[in-house]
Amino acid sequence: MDVMFFRFANPGYFWFLLLIPVFLFFYHRSRHRTGIYYSVIEDLTSEKRNKLPGLIFHLLYYLKVFGFILVIFALARPQHGFEEKKI
């Protein structure tokens, strides 16, 4: 009977996945600035401002995080194969 198995040569690299929530926390914390400020220029331009550049900026950040995850999986070196067992 052939059994397919999947393992990692260096599973210790998966500890780096714990950094992702830290990255996301600091990213969202930096996006929400605190403080009170008022600007007439911001009032005039806020209605006409295009939201697409902001969305692209967020998308690029999340693509970087996804790329970081893929690099971690590559460093862990996934391996698969077959193992024969006689019954």
C-alpha positions in Angstrom: 0.0 0.0 0.0 1.4 3.4 -1.0 1.0 6.3 1.4 1.7 9.8 0.2 3.2 12.1 2.9 4.1 15.7 3.1 6.7 17.1 5.4 9.1 20.1 5.8 12.9 19.8 5.9 13.2 22.9 8.2 10.0 23.4 10.1 11.6 25.8 12.5 11.1 28.6 10.0 7.4 28.5 10.7 8.1 30.4 13.9 8.5 33.5 11.7 4.8 33.3 11.0 4.3 34.7 14.4 5.7 38.0 13.1 2.8 38.6 10.8 0.2 39.7 13.4 2.9 42.0 14.8 3.4 43.5 11.3 -0.4 43.9 10.8 -0.8 45.5 14.2 1.9 48.2 13.6 0.6 48.8 10.1 -3.0 49.4 11.3 -1.7 51.4 14.2 0.3 53.7 12.0 -2.6 54.3 9.7 -4.8 55.6 12.5 -3.2 58.8 13.5 -4.3 60.4 16.7 -4.5 64.1 17.3 -6.8 67.0 16.5 -6.1 69.1 13.5 -8.2 71.2 11.2 -7.4 72.3 7.7 -9.6 74.2 5.3 -7.6 72.7 2.4 -8.5 69.2 3.5 -12.2 70.2 3.6 -12.0 71.5 0.0 -10.1 68.5 -1.4 -11.8 65.7 0.6 -14.9 65.6 -1.6 -12.9 65.4 -4.9 -10.2 63.0 -3.7 -9.8 59.7 -5.5 -9.9 56.7 -3.2 -8.1 54.4 -5.7 -4.5 55.4 -4.7 -5.3 54.6 -1.1 -6.7 51.2 -2.0 -3.7 50.4 -4.1 -1.4 51.3 -1.2 -3.3 48.9 1.1 -3.3 46.2 -1.5 0.5 46.5 -2.0 1.1 46.1 1.7 -1.0 43.0 1.9 0.7 41.6 -1.1 4.0 42.1 0.6 2.7 40.2 3.7 1.6 37.4 1.4 5.0 37.3 -0.2 6.6 37.1 3.2 4.4 34.1 4.0 5.5 32.4 0.7 9.2 33.1 1.5 8.7 31.4 4.9 7.2 28.3 3.2 10.0 28.2 0.8 12.6 28.4 3.6 10.9 25.5 5.3 11.5 23.4 2.2 8.3 21.4 1.7 8.9 17.9 0.5 6.6 15.1 -0.6 6.9 11.6 -1.6 5.6 8.1 -1.2 6.2 5.5 1.4 5.5 1.8 0.9 4.1 -0.2 3.8 3.5 -3.9 3.6 0.4 -5.1 5.3 
